Amino acid sequence: MKSLRLTLLALPLALTAATPLEEPAIAEALDGDYRLRSGMKTDNGNVVRFFEAMKGDNVAMVINGEQGTVSRIDVLDSDIPTAAGGKIGTPFSDLYSKAFGHCEPVSSDSHTSVECKAEGSQHISYVFSGEWSGPEGLMPPDDVLKNWDVRKIIWRR
């Protein structure tokens, strides 16, 4: 199993796909650096549990699971970079020269977003957001994307 520490973070975290989706196990993997709070949400008609890792009053990570273990982590903290150096706020143009072959539009509640697979990783994706007045659901052109920033980093099992 890939360790989040090895594939995503430059911090001493030990969250892996084998980490139980239980507060004590997640707290231990995060080494006490974050305050955890748990919640419930619906996903495809099922009620599922999730955890938010809080840094002060801000959500730094959202930890989701399937079948009792961690399956997805959404990173929102700019202090947590990927192994490739991408982090919250990194411009699209620092990571990609073009969207083709890497990115696809994703639905978002508040703004237009695209999700791009990280180079060399089957587990990491970046979500970029920015201004675009084109049709909803279409991929913005590269000259628009180059000014967008990473808003979220996603690790999937």
Buried (B, 14 or more C-beta within 10 A) or exposed (E): EBBBBEBBBEBEBBBBBEBEBBEEBBBEBBEEEBBBEEEEEEEEEEEBBBBBBBBEEEBBBBBBBEEEBBBBBBBBBEEBBBBBEBBBEBBBEEBBEEBEEBBEBBEBEEEBBBBBBBEEBEBBBBBBBBEBEEEEEEBBEBEBBBBBBBBBBBBEB
